[in-house]
Amino acid sequence: MKFKVVSADATDSSQSSDDPRVRIEGLIETSPVFLFMKGTPEAPQCGFSYRVCEVLRGWNVPFRSFNVLADPDIRQGIKEFTNWPTIPQLYVNQEFVGGCDIIEELSQSGELRELLEEAYPEQNFEPPPPPAQVQVISPTQAKQMLEENPELTVLDIREPDEREYAKLERSQVLDHKLADEILNQWDANTPLLLMCHRGIRSMEAAQFFISRGFQQVFNIDGGIDRWSDEVDSSIPRY
């Protein structure tokens, strides 16, 4: 038997009370697994909330959630309720478990499985598949990917002065603003094609996106230096 994963925002049935603690207690009683998060599971508003939702979905566990951005009293109250300063916060059987990093660690160690089976004793939870790996590709393979997918662009993590000297036409700077947009708004199955000078810095960036749940992350081996050597000799080497 498999549960359908329930992820709708919970309704606060205790809104008649002015006490955030009473309202919070009422919320966590609505489901054995309850998540206070930013946004909704279908549209998370922060990368950490997204990551916890992905962990829960990986375990195929039914859960309910509350969007703290929609209620300032709950947003502040939940931090005081648990004496925990950040969002998201996960509860299992009305007990606080932890935030994003703790949930991911418990999932990897198997301890989260034990908690979920206590919450749903009739369900045998199977571990989620292992995380995706960075796919290292040659510049020639990257060129073929770009030709086959007109919407795909290379994410260039080099410094602006490096790009002024040498850059690919179909590339964009992976700055902090774009990185935040990718983490918070892009679908986790969106292909990410990363490049730097020789493929070292871009590998670190690729591993970062893998750790955040992205499933199709590609690193161009040898970077733009190898691209110039094997694909387009008009690009200056440095």
N, C-alpha and C positions, 0 to 999 in steps of 0.2 A: 504494500500500500504506500502511495506517495501523497503527501499533502499538496494542495494547491497553495502556492506562496501568496499569502495575504499581505499586502503592503500599503493599504490605504491609510490615510491620515485618520487618527482616532478623533472622536468627538468628545469634547470635554463636558461630561455630564454634571460637573461640579461648579460650573461657572457662576451659579448663584452665590457661591462663597467668595468672599474677598481675600481669603487666606490662600496664597499660592501653594502652601504645603498640603492643604486639604484637596485642592484641585490636582496636584501631582499624584497624591496617593490614589485618587479616583481614576486617574489615567492609567497608572501601571497595573491597576486591578483588572483592566479590560482585556489583557492578553498575557499569556505566560511569558512571551518574549516581547519586550516593548523598547522602542528606540526614540529618544529625544534627539532631534537632528535639525540641521539647517536645510530647509526645503522639504521636498517629499522624496520617497524612494524613486519615483518616476522622473523627478526633476530636482536632484540635489543641488544645493546652493553653496556647497564647499567640498573640496576634495576629500576631506576626512570623513564627512558624512557619506559620500559616495563609496569610499572604501569599505566602511562598515556594512553598508547595504549589499555590496558585492560579496562580502564574507557570508552574510546571512543567506543570500541567494545561492551561493555555492553549496551551502549545507541543505538547501531546499527546505528551510524552516519557515513556517507561518509566523509573521510578526506584524505588529501594528506600530505606528509612529506618530509623533507630534512635531509639527513645524514650529520651532521656538521663535523664528523670525516673525511669525504672525502674532505673537503675544509677548510683549516685553516683560510682563510680570512672571510668566513661566520661564522665560529665558534667564532672568536673574535668579528666580526662585529655585530652579533646578540646581544651580551651582551651589546655593546655600544648603539645599536639601541633602546633597551628597558630600558637601565640602570638597567639591571637585571643580576646578576653574574653567574647564573647556567643554565644548560641545563637539561631537556627539557623546551621548551617554547611553549605555545599554543596560537594561534590566532583564533578569531571568528569574521567574518565580518571585517577582517583587523585590528582588535583591539586586543592588547595584553591582555590576560586573566590571565595568571600566570604559575607557575611551578607545580611540581608534587603534593606537599601537598595542594596547593590551589585548584587544579583541583579536587582532591579527596574530599576535604571539600565541594566544590560547588556541586559535584555530590550527596553527601549524603544529603545536605540541599535542593536540588531541584532547586537551582539557575542555575546550568549548563543546566538543561532542558529548562529553559526560554531562555537562550542564543542560544541554538541549534535550538529552534523553531523560533527564529528571523532569524537565518541563513537559515533555511529550513522551511518557514512558511506553506508549504503544507503537512508537515510531523508531525504526532502526536507521539512524542517520549514517549515510555513506560519506566518506571524506570527499571533498571537492577535488577535481583534477589538479595536478601540479600547475603552478603558474607558467605562463608562456616564457619562452627564451628569446633573447635578441637574435635576430637572423642577420648574419653577416653576409653581405653581397658585394660583388665586384662593381666597379663603375659601369661596366658593360651591362650587367644585369639591372642596375639602377636605371640606366638609359632606356632599357626595354620596358621597365615598369612605367616610366614616365610616358612613353609612347602609347602604352596600352591604357593608361588612365589619365585622360586630359585634365582632370580636377586635382591630380596629385602634384604637390610641390615639394622640393627639398627643404628641410628645416636646417638652416645653416647656423651653427652655434659660434662661429668665429667672431672676432672683434670687428668693429666697423672699419678700421683702417685696413684690415686684411681683405674685407669684401671690396673696398675701394680699389684694391690692386688686382684682385682676381675673384670672379664670382660666376655662378651659373645663372643663365637667364631665368630658368624656372626654379627660383629659390627665394626664400624669405628669411629674415633674421629671426632666430628663436630667442627673443628677449623675455624679460620677466612678464610683461603684459600678455604676450602670446602664450607663454607657458601656463599662466593662470587660466587663460581662456580654454586651452586644451584640457587642463585638469578638471575644470568645472563645467564645461559646456559640450565638449566633444564626446561622441560615442566611443566607448572603449574598444570597439572593433574597427575604428578608423585607422587605416594604414599610416604609420609615421615613418618617414624616410629622412634619416639624419646624416649630417656631414660636417666635417671640420677640415683642418689642414691635412692631417694624415690619418684620421680615423680614431685617435685616442680619446680626445675630449668628447667626441660624438658618441663613443661607446659608453662613457660614463652617463651621458644624458639619456641614451637609449635604455640603459639598465634602470635609471630612475623612473622612466615611464612604465617599464615593465613592472616595477615594484608598486606602481599606482594602479595596476590592473589593466593596462592596455595590452591587447592580444596580438597585434601585428606591428611590431617595431623592427625596423631595418636600419642597420648601420652600414654606411658605404666604406668598405675596407680601403685604406690608403688615402681616403679623403679627396679633396680637390687636386692634390698633387698627383695622385695616381690617375684621376679623371683626365687631367691634362696630358698625361703620358699615354693613356690607352684610348681615350674617346675623342678629345678635342684639344689638339695641340695649340690652338690659338689662345687658349687660356694661359696667362703667364704663370710660371712656377717661381716659387720663392722659398 
